[in-house]
Amino acid sequence: MNLHIREVEERAKLLRSLKTETEDIKNRLVTVSARCHELENIQPSEAKSEQLAPERWISGTECNVTSRGGTKSLFGKSQVYKPTSDVETVQELLRDALEKNQQWLAYDQQREAYVTAVLARIYRLEQQQGRTSVAIQQQQHKDSDSEDRSCQEAQGQYEKALKSCEEQLKQELRSIAQAQAELGHVKREVHDKKEELFQVQILIQSKQKDLDQVQTYTQEKQEELDQLRLQIKETHGDRSEIQDLLCCKWTELEQLQNEIQVKQYELDQVQHQVRDKQSEMSQMHQQLKDHKRELKKGVQLQEVLQKQQEEQTRIAVLEKQVSRFAEDVETQTCEKQHLQRHLHKVLKDLSKAQEYISKLEDELDKAQSKTDTFEEMTSPGLEKQVRQSVQGLKGSPRVSNPLNESFLECPNCKIQYPTSRHRELVIHIDKCCG
């Protein structure tokens, strides 16, 4: 049981570490998506600034050119010829355009470096995720095998212990039944001995009464003798008659003494029997005490067995709790797999966003190349083409954000959120599943 509980705790620790890793990945994805939103917000403003820059440059570069026939503007308009100021303004505009181009190049390089770093990081995270998933699957297989073996061993030990406890219980119940039968037999014997003792006591009382009667009779006869002696002394009668009377009385006294001796002998025998009965009664009381001790031991054994049964019920409850905990762990693993699937979806959406960023970069490169072509333009016929291309860039519909087209759902209540609102989904999952 302890090994099983330790394995369950280790699984819980692994799940916690995986949850922390998934939360870190979510936070990284949040930062990446926020950065993507920032780039999306920055790029339209930059495109507008790039679209406005050529117009300003064209409006500023409508300088006049001298010819033999008079003063003519570059676009066919007649204006006053101002060579110095127009040339300086054109040079300043060209310098500004070159500086802006250099800034745009530096910004593009930084952006490319950032995108490559993000892609490398995503690739590393995907590799780590694949390794962790493989390790988790292997660990799950190992844990399942070890759990089956440990459960089988624990079940075998538990069955052996149950069999031994049942055998001990049967033996103790047999011994208790034998002790109860012996106790009943001893109680019957004690009851019989008590009845015999009661009869002996009645006999002793009757003999004691007879002895008392004999003693009273002897006392009466002794008093009569004393009276006769007094009468003899007083009367001084015939000695022969007196001697006869005395002989008769002495014979009667001897007979009475013999009867007293017989009664005393019988009383001694009865007392001896009473002593024997009392010794037997003391032995019976000792046997009763021994049987009571054995019964107390049996009661204690029954209490121990009840405690063992309570412990068995507790063990069963703990096993149920362990099974529930294992089911919770399985549900957590399922939720983790579900979150991993959502993570894959988010990564796919992120790849789509990266493709969207690359498309925007291509469009920016095209716009920058078109601005470079503006610098090389000298013929007025190309002005219309430039304006048409700028208007085409202005009128081109904006590409829809793929993060708003994909959806994520809660694993518990199946509520869907767009990918751009992933933070709200994380808060909802914490409230729903916590």
C-alpha contacts under 8 A as a table, 3 or more apart, distances in Angstrom:
res1	aa1	res2	aa2	distance
1	M	4	H	5.05
1	M	5	I	6.15
1	M	154	A	7.30
2	N	5	I	5.07
2	N	6	R	6.13
3	L	6	R	5.04
3	L	7	E	6.17
3	L	150	S	7.93
4	H	7	E	5.13
4	H	8	V	6.25
4	H	147	E	6.98
4	H	150	S	7.28
5	I	8	V	5.05
5	I	9	E	6.20
5	I	322	V	7.41
6	R	9	E	5.02
6	R	10	E	6.18
7	E	10	E	5.06
7	E	11	R	6.22
7	E	143	D	7.74
8	V	11	R	5.05
8	V	12	A	6.22
8	V	325	F	7.86
8	V	326	A	7.12
9	E	12	A	4.98
9	E	13	K	6.23
10	E	13	K	5.02
10	E	14	L	6.24
11	R	14	L	5.03
11	R	15	L	6.15
11	R	329	V	7.66
12	A	15	L	5.04
12	A	16	R	6.15
12	A	329	V	7.09
13	K	16	R	5.01
13	K	17	S	6.21
14	L	17	S	5.10
14	L	18	L	6.12
15	L	18	L	5.00
15	L	19	K	6.03
15	L	332	Q	7.71
15	L	333	T	7.50
16	R	19	K	4.97
16	R	20	T	6.21
17	S	20	T	5.07
17	S	21	E	6.21
18	L	21	E	4.97
18	L	22	T	6.11
19	K	22	T	5.04
19	K	23	E	6.07
19	K	336	K	7.61
20	T	23	E	4.99
20	T	24	D	6.15
21	E	24	D	5.00
21	E	25	I	6.19
22	T	25	I	4.95
22	T	26	K	6.04
23	E	26	K	4.90
23	E	27	N	6.13
24	D	27	N	5.06
24	D	28	R	6.16
25	I	28	R	4.99
25	I	29	L	6.07
25	I	125	L	7.91
26	K	29	L	4.97
26	K	30	V	6.06
27	N	30	V	4.91
27	N	31	T	6.26
28	R	31	T	5.09
28	R	32	V	6.14
29	L	32	V	4.94
29	L	33	S	5.97
30	V	33	S	5.13
30	V	34	A	6.03
30	V	422	H	7.64
30	V	423	R	7.60
31	T	34	A	5.02
31	T	35	R	6.08
32	V	35	R	4.99
32	V	36	C	6.13
32	V	118	V	7.91
33	S	36	C	4.87
33	S	37	H	6.18
33	S	350	L	7.57
33	S	420	S	7.66
34	A	37	H	5.03
34	A	38	E	6.20
35	R	38	E	4.96
35	R	39	L	6.16
36	C	39	L	5.00
36	C	40	E	6.07
36	C	353	A	7.46
36	C	357	I	7.81
37	H	40	E	4.96
37	H	41	N	6.09
38	E	41	N	5.05
38	E	42	I	6.02
39	L	42	I	4.97
39	L	43	Q	5.95
40	E	43	Q	5.37
40	E	44	P	6.89
40	E	357	I	7.81
41	N	44	P	6.14
41	N	45	S	7.03
42	I	45	S	5.48
42	I	46	E	6.23
43	Q	46	E	4.99
43	Q	47	A	6.05
43	Q	360	L	7.68
44	P	47	A	4.99
44	P	48	K	6.17
45	S	48	K	5.09
45	S	49	S	6.22
46	E	49	S	5.01
46	E	50	E	6.09
47	A	50	E	4.99
47	A	51	Q	6.07
47	A	364	L	7.12
47	A	367	A	7.84
48	K	51	Q	4.97
48	K	52	L	6.14
49	S	52	L	5.08
49	S	53	A	6.07
50	E	53	A	5.12
50	E	54	P	7.02
50	E	367	A	7.62
50	E	368	Q	7.83
50	E	371	T	7.80
51	Q	54	P	6.15
51	Q	55	E	7.15
51	Q	390	V	6.35
51	Q	394	K	7.76
52	L	55	E	5.36
52	L	56	R	6.31
53	A	56	R	5.16
53	A	57	W	6.09
54	P	57	W	4.83
54	P	58	I	5.90
54	P	371	T	6.74
54	P	374	F	7.19
55	E	58	I	4.97
55	E	59	S	5.98
56	R	59	S	5.07
56	R	60	G	5.87
57	W	60	G	5.02
57	W	61	T	5.83
57	W	93	L	6.76
58	I	61	T	5.05
58	I	62	E	6.40
59	S	62	E	5.75
60	G	63	C	7.56
60	G	89	T	7.62
60	G	90	V	7.25
60	G	93	L	7.93
61	T	86	D	7.83
61	T	89	T	7.99
61	T	90	V	6.04
62	E	73	S	6.98
62	E	74	L	6.19
62	E	75	F	7.17
63	C	73	S	6.17
63	C	74	L	6.31
63	C	86	D	6.08
64	N	71	T	6.99
64	N	72	K	5.95
64	N	73	S	4.17
64	N	74	L	5.93
64	N	79	Q	6.76
64	N	80	V	7.41
64	N	81	Y	5.74
64	N	82	K	7.27
64	N	83	P	7.73
64	N	86	D	7.98
65	V	71	T	6.47
65	V	72	K	5.80
65	V	73	S	5.73
65	V	74	L	6.47
65	V	81	Y	7.25
66	T	70	G	6.52
66	T	71	T	5.07
66	T	72	K	6.46
66	T	81	Y	7.24
67	S	70	G	5.51
67	S	71	T	6.18
67	S	72	K	7.23
71	T	78	S	6.36
71	T	79	Q	6.78
71	T	80	V	6.93
71	T	81	Y	6.38
72	K	76	G	6.16
72	K	77	K	6.13
72	K	78	S	4.93
72	K	79	Q	6.63
73	S	76	G	5.19
73	S	77	K	4.90
73	S	78	S	5.64
73	S	79	Q	6.38
74	L	77	K	7.25
74	L	380	P	7.10
75	F	380	P	6.22
82	K	85	S	6.13
82	K	86	D	6.17
83	P	86	D	5.53
83	P	87	V	6.09
84	T	87	V	5.38
84	T	88	E	6.24
85	S	88	E	5.23
85	S	89	T	6.17
86	D	89	T	5.14
86	D	90	V	6.10
87	V	90	V	5.06
87	V	91	Q	6.09
88	E	91	Q	5.04
88	E	92	E	6.11
89	T	92	E	5.06
89	T	93	L	6.07
90	V	93	L	5.04
90	V	94	L	6.07
91	Q	94	L	5.01
91	Q	95	R	6.11
92	E	95	R	5.02
92	E	96	D	6.13
93	L	96	D	5.05
93	L	97	A	6.07
94	L	97	A	4.97
94	L	98	L	6.11
95	R	98	L	5.06
95	R	99	E	6.16
96	D	99	E	5.11
96	D	100	K	6.09
97	A	100	K	5.07
97	A	101	N	6.07
98	L	101	N	4.98
98	L	102	Q	6.16
99	E	102	Q	5.07
99	E	103	Q	6.14
100	K	103	Q	4.96
100	K	104	W	6.04
101	N	104	W	4.99
101	N	105	L	6.11
102	Q	105	L	5.01
102	Q	106	A	6.22
103	Q	106	A	5.12
103	Q	107	Y	6.09
104	W	107	Y	4.99
104	W	108	D	6.03
105	L	108	D	5.03
105	L	109	Q	6.19
106	A	109	Q	5.10
106	A	110	Q	6.22
107	Y	110	Q	5.10
107	Y	111	R	6.05
108	D	111	R	5.00
108	D	112	E	6.05
109	Q	112	E	5.09
109	Q	113	A	6.17
110	Q	113	A	5.09
110	Q	114	Y	6.15
111	R	114	Y	5.04
111	R	115	V	6.09
112	E	115	V	5.08
112	E	116	T	6.10
113	A	116	T	5.17
113	A	117	A	6.14
114	Y	117	A	5.06
114	Y	118	V	6.13
115	V	118	V	5.04
115	V	119	L	6.10
116	T	119	L	5.04
116	T	120	A	6.07
117	A	120	A	5.08
117	A	121	R	6.09
118	V	121	R	5.03
118	V	122	I	6.09
119	L	122	I	5.02
119	L	123	Y	6.09
120	A	123	Y	5.03
120	A	124	R	6.19
121	R	124	R	5.04
121	R	125	L	6.14
122	I	125	L	5.01
122	I	126	E	6.10
123	Y	126	E	5.08
123	Y	127	Q	6.21
124	R	127	Q	5.05
124	R	128	Q	6.10
125	L	128	Q	4.99
125	L	129	Q	5.97
126	E	129	Q	4.97
126	E	130	G	6.11
127	Q	130	G	5.10
127	Q	131	R	6.18
128	Q	131	R	5.08
128	Q	132	T	6.03
129	Q	132	T	5.08
129	Q	133	S	6.01
130	G	133	S	5.12
130	G	134	V	6.19
131	R	134	V	5.18
131	R	135	A	6.07
132	T	135	A	4.96
132	T	136	I	5.89
133	S	136	I	5.00
133	S	137	Q	6.13
134	V	137	Q	5.15
134	V	138	Q	6.20
135	A	138	Q	5.10
135	A	139	Q	5.97
136	I	139	Q	4.97
136	I	140	Q	5.93
137	Q	140	Q	5.00
137	Q	141	H	6.22
138	Q	141	H	5.14
138	Q	142	K	6.18
139	Q	142	K	5.00
139	Q	143	D	5.84
140	Q	143	D	4.98
140	Q	144	S	5.92
141	H	144	S	5.15
141	H	145	D	6.21
142	K	145	D	5.17
142	K	146	S	6.05
143	D	146	S	5.07
143	D	147	E	5.79
144	S	147	E	5.01
144	S	148	D	6.10
145	D	148	D	5.18
145	D	149	R	6.28
146	S	149	R	5.12
146	S	150	S	5.97
147	E	150	S	5.10
147	E	151	C	5.83
148	D	151	C	5.08
148	D	152	Q	6.07
149	R	152	Q	5.10
149	R	153	E	6.15
150	S	153	E	5.08
150	S	154	A	5.93
151	C	154	A	5.06
151	C	155	Q	5.89
152	Q	155	Q	5.00
152	Q	156	G	6.12
153	E	156	G	5.10
153	E	157	Q	6.19
154	A	157	Q	5.13
154	A	158	Y	5.90
155	Q	158	Y	4.97
155	Q	159	E	6.06
156	G	159	E	5.11
156	G	160	K	6.18
157	Q	160	K	5.08
157	Q	161	A	6.10
158	Y	161	A	5.13
158	Y	162	L	6.08
159	E	162	L	4.95
159	E	163	K	6.11
160	K	163	K	5.11
160	K	164	S	6.20
161	A	164	S	5.15
161	A	165	C	6.04
162	L	165	C	5.06
162	L	166	E	6.03
163	K	166	E	5.06
163	K	167	E	6.17
164	S	167	E	5.11
164	S	168	Q	6.15
165	C	168	Q	5.07
165	C	169	L	5.97
166	E	169	L	4.92
166	E	170	K	6.11
167	E	170	K	5.09
167	E	171	Q	6.21
168	Q	171	Q	5.09
168	Q	172	E	6.06
169	L	172	E	5.10
169	L	173	L	6.02
169	L	305	L	7.52
170	K	173	L	5.05
170	K	174	R	6.14
171	Q	174	R	5.07
171	Q	175	S	6.19
172	E	175	S	5.03
172	E	176	I	6.00
172	E	298	G	7.34
172	E	301	L	7.71
173	L	176	I	4.97
173	L	177	A	6.08
174	R	177	A	5.06
174	R	178	Q	6.19
175	S	178	Q	5.06
175	S	179	A	6.05
176	I	179	A	5.01
176	I	180	Q	6.04
176	I	294	E	8.00
176	I	295	L	7.11
176	I	298	G	6.08
177	A	180	Q	5.04
177	A	181	A	6.17
178	Q	181	A	5.06
178	Q	182	E	6.14
179	A	182	E	5.05
179	A	183	L	5.94
179	A	291	H	6.84
179	A	294	E	7.21
179	A	295	L	7.33
180	Q	183	L	4.92
180	Q	184	G	6.16
180	Q	295	L	7.72
181	A	184	G	5.11
181	A	185	H	6.28
182	E	185	H	5.02
182	E	186	V	6.08
183	L	186	V	5.03
183	L	187	K	6.02
183	L	288	L	7.20
183	L	291	H	6.23
184	G	187	K	5.01
184	G	188	R	6.23
185	H	188	R	5.13
185	H	189	E	6.30
186	V	189	E	5.00
186	V	190	V	6.04
186	V	284	M	7.31
186	V	287	Q	7.75
186	V	288	L	7.31
187	K	190	V	4.98
187	K	191	H	6.09
187	K	288	L	7.87
188	R	191	H	5.02
188	R	192	D	6.23
189	E	192	D	5.03
189	E	193	K	6.06
190	V	193	K	4.99
190	V	194	K	5.99
190	V	281	M	7.23
190	V	284	M	6.52
191	H	194	K	5.04
191	H	195	E	6.30
192	D	195	E	5.11
192	D	196	E	6.25
193	K	196	E	4.97
193	K	197	L	5.99
193	K	277	K	7.52
193	K	281	M	7.26
194	K	197	L	4.97
194	K	198	F	6.03
195	E	198	F	5.00
195	E	199	Q	6.27
196	E	199	Q	5.08
196	E	200	V	6.15
197	L	200	V	4.94
197	L	201	Q	6.03
197	L	274	V	7.23
197	L	277	K	6.73
198	F	201	Q	5.06
198	F	202	I	6.25
199	Q	202	I	5.02
199	Q	203	L	6.21
200	V	203	L	4.93
200	V	204	I	6.04
200	V	270	V	7.56
200	V	274	V	7.06
201	Q	204	I	4.93
201	Q	205	Q	6.08
201	Q	274	V	7.95
202	I	205	Q	5.05
202	I	206	S	6.22
203	L	206	S	5.01
203	L	207	K	6.11
204	I	207	K	5.00
204	I	208	Q	5.86
204	I	267	L	7.27
204	I	270	V	6.77
204	I	271	Q	7.94
205	Q	208	Q	4.91
205	Q	209	K	6.12
206	S	209	K	5.04
206	S	210	D	6.31
207	K	210	D	4.95
207	K	211	L	6.05
207	K	263	K	7.64
207	K	267	L	6.93
208	Q	211	L	4.97
208	Q	212	D	6.06
208	Q	267	L	7.87
209	K	212	D	5.00
209	K	213	Q	6.15
210	D	213	Q	4.99
210	D	214	V	6.16
211	L	214	V	5.00
211	L	215	Q	6.04
211	L	260	I	7.27
211	L	263	K	6.76
211	L	264	Q	7.96
212	D	215	Q	5.01
212	D	216	T	6.10
213	Q	216	T	5.09
213	Q	217	Y	6.05
214	V	217	Y	4.91
214	V	218	T	6.07
214	V	256	L	7.64
214	V	260	I	7.03
215	Q	218	T	5.06
215	Q	219	Q	6.07
216	T	219	Q	4.99
216	T	220	E	6.12
217	Y	220	E	5.01
217	Y	221	K	6.18
218	T	221	K	4.93
218	T	222	Q	5.94
218	T	253	L	7.42
218	T	256	L	6.99
219	Q	222	Q	4.95
219	Q	223	E	6.11
220	E	223	E	5.04
220	E	224	E	6.18
221	K	224	E	4.87
221	K	225	L	6.15
221	K	253	L	7.76
222	Q	225	L	5.02
222	Q	226	D	6.15
223	E	226	D	4.98
223	E	227	Q	6.12
224	E	227	Q	4.96
224	E	228	L	6.05
225	L	228	L	4.88
225	L	229	R	6.04
225	L	249	K	7.45
226	D	229	R	5.07
226	D	230	L	6.20
227	Q	230	L	5.00
227	Q	231	Q	6.04
228	L	231	Q	4.83
228	L	232	I	5.94
229	R	232	I	4.91
229	R	233	K	6.05
230	L	233	K	5.03
230	L	234	E	6.01
231	Q	234	E	4.93
231	Q	235	T	5.79
231	Q	236	H	7.96
232	I	235	T	5.20
232	I	236	H	5.30
232	I	237	G	6.34
232	I	242	I	7.32
233	K	236	H	5.44
236	H	239	R	7.84
237	G	241	E	7.99
237	G	242	I	7.48
238	D	241	E	5.59
238	D	242	I	6.32
239	R	242	I	4.81
239	R	243	Q	5.77
240	S	243	Q	4.96
240	S	244	D	6.07
241	E	244	D	5.01
241	E	245	L	6.03
242	I	245	L	4.96
242	I	246	L	5.89
243	Q	246	L	4.80
243	Q	247	C	5.90
244	D	247	C	4.97
244	D	248	C	6.06
245	L	248	C	5.05
245	L	249	K	6.03
246	L	249	K	4.95
246	L	250	W	5.85
247	C	250	W	4.91
247	C	251	T	5.97
248	C	251	T	5.11
248	C	252	E	6.10
249	K	252	E	4.92
249	K	253	L	5.97
250	W	253	L	4.81
250	W	254	E	6.01
251	T	254	E	4.99
251	T	255	Q	6.05
252	E	255	Q	5.01
252	E	256	L	6.03
253	L	256	L	4.90
253	L	257	Q	5.98
254	E	257	Q	4.88
254	E	258	N	5.99
255	Q	258	N	4.99
255	Q	259	E	6.09
256	L	259	E	4.96
256	L	260	I	5.99
257	Q	260	I	4.81
257	Q	261	Q	6.05
258	N	261	Q	4.98
258	N	262	V	6.11
259	E	262	V	4.96
259	E	263	K	6.01
260	I	263	K	4.99
260	I	264	Q	5.89
261	Q	264	Q	4.85
261	Q	265	Y	5.97
262	V	265	Y	5.01
262	V	266	E	6.13
263	K	266	E	4.98
263	K	267	L	5.95
264	Q	267	L	4.84
264	Q	268	D	6.02
265	Y	268	D	5.01
265	Y	269	Q	6.22
266	E	269	Q	5.05
266	E	270	V	6.13
267	L	270	V	4.98
267	L	271	Q	6.05
268	D	271	Q	4.97
268	D	272	H	6.00
269	Q	272	H	4.95
269	Q	273	Q	6.14
270	V	273	Q	4.97
270	V	274	V	6.09
271	Q	274	V	4.83
271	Q	275	R	6.11
272	H	275	R	5.04
272	H	276	D	6.23
273	Q	276	D	4.99
273	Q	277	K	6.09
274	V	277	K	4.94
274	V	278	Q	6.01
275	R	278	Q	4.91
275	R	279	S	6.11
276	D	279	S	5.10
276	D	280	E	6.15
277	K	280	E	4.96
277	K	281	M	5.99
278	Q	281	M	4.82
278	Q	282	S	6.09
279	S	282	S	5.01
279	S	283	Q	6.20
280	E	283	Q	5.01
280	E	284	M	6.07
281	M	284	M	4.89
281	M	285	H	6.06
282	S	285	H	4.94
282	S	286	Q	6.13
283	Q	286	Q	4.99
283	Q	287	Q	6.15
284	M	287	Q	4.97
284	M	288	L	6.08
285	H	288	L	4.88
285	H	289	K	6.19
286	Q	289	K	5.02
286	Q	290	D	6.22
287	Q	290	D	4.98
287	Q	291	H	6.10
288	L	291	H	5.05
288	L	292	K	6.02
289	K	292	K	4.96
289	K	293	R	6.17
290	D	293	R	5.05
290	D	294	E	6.25
291	H	294	E	4.93
291	H	295	L	6.08
292	K	295	L	4.90
292	K	296	K	6.11
293	R	296	K	4.96
293	R	297	K	6.18
294	E	297	K	4.97
294	E	298	G	6.16
295	L	298	G	4.86
295	L	299	V	6.14
296	K	299	V	4.96
296	K	300	Q	6.09
297	K	300	Q	4.96
297	K	301	L	6.06
298	G	301	L	4.94
298	G	302	Q	6.13
299	V	302	Q	4.94
299	V	303	E	6.20
300	Q	303	E	4.95
300	Q	304	V	6.14
301	L	304	V	4.91
301	L	305	L	6.08
302	Q	305	L	4.95
302	Q	306	Q	6.10
303	E	306	Q	4.95
303	E	307	K	6.15
304	V	307	K	4.98
304	V	308	Q	6.14
305	L	308	Q	4.88
305	L	309	Q	6.14
306	Q	309	Q	4.97
306	Q	310	E	6.15
307	K	310	E	4.93
307	K	311	E	6.08
308	Q	311	E	4.95
308	Q	312	Q	6.07
309	Q	312	Q	4.89
309	Q	313	T	6.20
310	E	313	T	5.00
310	E	314	R	6.13
311	E	314	R	4.86
311	E	315	I	6.01
312	Q	315	I	4.94
312	Q	316	A	6.13
313	T	316	A	4.95
313	T	317	V	6.16
314	R	317	V	4.95
314	R	318	L	6.07
315	I	318	L	4.94
315	I	319	E	6.05
316	A	319	E	4.98
316	A	320	K	6.19
317	V	320	K	5.00
317	V	321	Q	6.17
318	L	321	Q	4.90
318	L	322	V	6.04
319	E	322	V	4.93
319	E	323	S	6.07
320	K	323	S	4.99
320	K	324	R	6.09
321	Q	324	R	4.96
321	Q	325	F	6.01
322	V	325	F	4.91
322	V	326	A	6.05
323	S	326	A	4.94
323	S	327	E	6.14
324	R	327	E	4.92
324	R	328	D	6.11
325	F	328	D	4.89
325	F	329	V	6.11
326	A	329	V	4.91
326	A	330	E	6.16
327	E	330	E	4.94
327	E	331	T	6.14
328	D	331	T	4.99
328	D	332	Q	6.06
329	V	332	Q	4.94
329	V	333	T	6.12
330	E	333	T	4.96
330	E	334	C	6.17
331	T	334	C	4.94
331	T	335	E	6.10
332	Q	335	E	4.93
332	Q	336	K	6.00
333	T	336	K	4.88
333	T	337	Q	6.11
334	C	337	Q	5.02
334	C	338	H	6.10
335	E	338	H	4.88
335	E	339	L	6.07
335	E	411	P	6.91
336	K	339	L	4.94
336	K	340	Q	6.05
337	Q	340	Q	4.86
337	Q	341	R	6.20
338	H	341	R	5.06
338	H	342	H	6.31
338	H	411	P	6.97
339	L	342	H	4.92
339	L	343	L	5.98
339	L	411	P	7.85
340	Q	343	L	4.74
340	Q	344	H	6.18
341	R	344	H	5.02
341	R	345	K	6.29
342	H	345	K	4.87
342	H	346	V	6.10
342	H	408	L	6.83
343	L	346	V	4.91
343	L	347	L	6.05
344	H	347	L	4.95
344	H	348	K	6.13
345	K	348	K	5.01
345	K	349	D	6.17
346	V	349	D	4.89
346	V	350	L	5.99
346	V	419	T	7.39
347	L	350	L	4.80
347	L	351	S	6.12
348	K	351	S	4.98
348	K	352	K	6.22
349	D	352	K	4.91
349	D	353	A	6.12
349	D	402	P	6.90
349	D	403	L	6.26
349	D	406	S	7.13
350	L	353	A	4.83
350	L	354	Q	6.09
350	L	403	L	7.85
351	S	354	Q	4.89
351	S	355	E	6.18
352	K	355	E	4.98
352	K	356	Y	6.11
352	K	402	P	6.68
353	A	356	Y	4.80
353	A	357	I	6.09
353	A	401	N	7.64
353	A	402	P	6.50
353	A	403	L	7.09
354	Q	357	I	4.87
354	Q	358	S	6.11
355	E	358	S	4.95
355	E	359	K	6.14
356	Y	359	K	5.04
356	Y	360	L	6.24
356	Y	401	N	7.93
357	I	360	L	5.00
357	I	361	E	6.10
358	S	361	E	4.90
358	S	362	D	6.13
359	K	362	D	4.99
359	K	363	E	6.21
360	L	363	E	5.01
360	L	364	L	6.09
361	E	364	L	4.91
361	E	365	D	6.04
362	D	365	D	4.96
362	D	366	K	6.12
363	E	366	K	4.97
363	E	367	A	6.11
364	L	367	A	4.95
364	L	368	Q	6.00
365	D	368	Q	4.96
365	D	369	S	6.04
366	K	369	S	5.02
366	K	370	K	6.17
367	A	370	K	4.98
367	A	371	T	6.24
368	Q	371	T	4.97
368	Q	372	D	6.21
369	S	372	D	4.94
369	S	373	T	6.27
370	K	373	T	4.93
370	K	374	F	6.40
370	K	386	V	7.90
371	T	374	F	5.01
371	T	375	E	6.83
372	D	375	E	5.36
372	D	376	E	6.90
373	T	376	E	5.17
373	T	377	M	6.34
374	F	377	M	5.22
374	F	386	V	7.29
377	M	382	L	6.77
377	M	383	E	7.97
378	T	382	L	7.88
379	S	382	L	5.98
379	S	383	E	7.69
380	P	383	E	5.49
380	P	384	K	7.98
381	G	384	K	6.39
381	G	385	Q	7.65
382	L	385	Q	5.19
382	L	386	V	6.33
383	E	386	V	5.17
383	E	387	R	6.21
384	K	387	R	5.13
384	K	388	Q	6.04
385	Q	388	Q	5.06
385	Q	389	S	6.11
386	V	389	S	5.08
386	V	390	V	6.14
387	R	390	V	5.04
387	R	391	Q	6.01
388	Q	391	Q	5.03
388	Q	392	G	5.99
389	S	392	G	4.91
389	S	393	L	6.22
390	V	393	L	5.03
390	V	394	K	6.18
391	Q	394	K	4.88
391	Q	395	G	5.96
392	G	395	G	5.08
392	G	396	S	5.89
393	L	396	S	5.28
401	N	404	N	5.77
401	N	405	E	6.99
402	P	405	E	4.93
402	P	406	S	6.43
403	L	406	S	5.58
403	L	407	F	7.99
403	L	418	P	7.03
403	L	419	T	5.17
403	L	420	S	5.52
404	N	407	F	7.42
404	N	418	P	5.53
404	N	419	T	6.01
404	N	420	S	5.88
405	E	418	P	7.05
405	E	419	T	7.83
406	S	418	P	5.97
406	S	419	T	5.90
407	F	416	Q	6.13
407	F	417	Y	5.46
407	F	418	P	4.26
407	F	419	T	5.39
408	L	416	Q	5.40
408	L	417	Y	5.20
408	L	418	P	6.02
408	L	419	T	6.12
408	L	422	H	7.69
408	L	425	L	7.83
409	E	414	K	5.29
409	E	415	I	5.18
409	E	416	Q	4.08
409	E	417	Y	5.99
409	E	425	L	7.71
410	C	413	C	5.78
410	C	414	K	4.68
410	C	415	I	5.33
410	C	416	Q	6.59
410	C	425	L	7.13
410	C	428	H	7.75
410	C	429	I	6.24
411	P	414	K	5.65
411	P	429	I	7.86
412	N	429	I	7.85
412	N	432	C	7.01
412	N	433	C	6.81
413	C	432	C	7.72
417	Y	421	R	6.32
417	Y	422	H	7.06
417	Y	424	E	8.00
417	Y	425	L	6.39
418	P	421	R	5.47
418	P	422	H	6.96
419	T	422	H	5.27
421	R	424	E	5.57
421	R	425	L	6.64
422	H	425	L	4.91
422	H	426	V	6.26
423	R	426	V	5.11
423	R	427	I	6.37
424	E	427	I	5.15
424	E	428	H	6.11
425	L	428	H	4.98
425	L	429	I	6.10
426	V	429	I	5.13
426	V	430	D	6.27
427	I	430	D	5.18
427	I	431	K	6.34
428	H	431	K	5.14
428	H	432	C	5.90
429	I	432	C	5.00
429	I	433	C	5.67
429	I	434	G	7.62
430	D	433	C	5.60
430	D	434	G	5.34
431	K	434	G	5.38
